[in-house]
Amino acid sequence: MKKKIVVCDDDATILQVLELALKNEFREVYLVSKSRELIASVEEIDPDIILLDIEMPWLSGGDILRELRSSEKHQNIPVIMMSASSRGKQIASACGADAFLAKPFELDDLLLLVDKLGQA
């Protein structure tokens, strides 16, 4: 069965690369480039997993994840946070992310995490 994955990042190149990598693994991939649109997208799509950049304009990934975790409907969606920040892992942990990937990362590492979290 295909997994629905939402990827939220303000970098168009990262969105394109992740879309190609994840679609090759037979997944439905939805791209969101504006952080303020992610909650509405999650409501509409009801994803199995979310890939979320930490540092974005308008709303940070941390703000978004805290909002998701406060929602009974969305609190259990696995979230992988991504960042090039040296504090990224600490931020992801504090917000309740299920996993963290430091940018740049190997696509194989991402795919392993998606598979692991998508089976839960």
N, C-alpha and C positions, 0 to 999 in steps of 0.2 A: 504494500500500500504506500502511495506517495505521501510524503510528509510536507506540510505547508510551513514554509520558513519565511519570516519577515526579516529583511536586512535594512537597518537604519544607519546611514552614514551620510555626511554632507560632502564627501569626496566622490565625485562621479566615476572616477577611475576605479576606485575600490569597489563601488557598487557593480560596475561592469564585470570586473574580474570575479567577484564573488558570485554573481549571477551565473556566469559561464561554468565556474567550478561546481556550484551546487546543482545546476540543472543537469550537468553531465552525470550526476549521481541519482537521476530520476526523482527529483524533488520539484514541488511547485514553489517557485521563488517569487516573492513580492518585494519590490524595492521602494524604500521611502527615503527621500533626500532631505526632508524638512522635519526636524524633531517635533515640532508642534503638531504635525499630522499623524504621528505614530499611534497615539492612543485611539484615534478614530479608525485607523487602519486595522489595529488589533481587534477592535470591536467588530468590524466588518468581516475580516478574514478568519478570525479565530484560529491563529497559527498553533502549530505543535512546538515551535521553537522560535526564539528571537535572537538575532545577532545585532548588538547595539553598541555604537561608538559612544565613548564617554564624553569627548569634547566636541560639542556642536554648538552652533549659534542658537539663540532663543532659549531652548531648554537643554540642559545637560543630560547626558545619558543617566546620570545619577538621579536627577529629578524625575525623569520618566520612569525609571525602575522603581523608585519609591512609590510613585503613583500606581503602577501596576501591582506592586506587592500589597497595597492597601485595598485593592479591589478583590472582593471574594471570587468574582468570575475569572480574574486573570492572575491571581497570586501564585498559581502553581505552574504557569508556563515557564519552561526552562529558558534562561537568558544567559547568553555568552556575551560578555562585555569585551570591547576591544579598545586599545589606546596605545599611543606612542609615548604617553606621559610616564615619567619615572614613578609617579604615584598611582598609576592606573590600577595595579593589583590591589592596593590598599583601598582605593575608592570603590572598586568592584565588590570587594569583600564587605565593606561597610554598608553598601546599598542592598546586599542580599543576592548578588549575581551567583549563578550556579557554576560559572567558570569564567576565566579571564584569559585573553590572548594578547600578548604584547606585539604591537606593530613594529616592524614588519614581521609577519609570521609565515610559516610554511603552510601551504594549502592542505597538505596531508594531516597536519596537526589539527587544523580546523575541521576537516572531514571526520577525523576520529572523534572529536568532541561532539560534533553534531550527531553522529551515529550513537554515541554513548548516551547523550542526554535525550535523544529522540526515542530511545527504547524504554525510558522510564515511564 
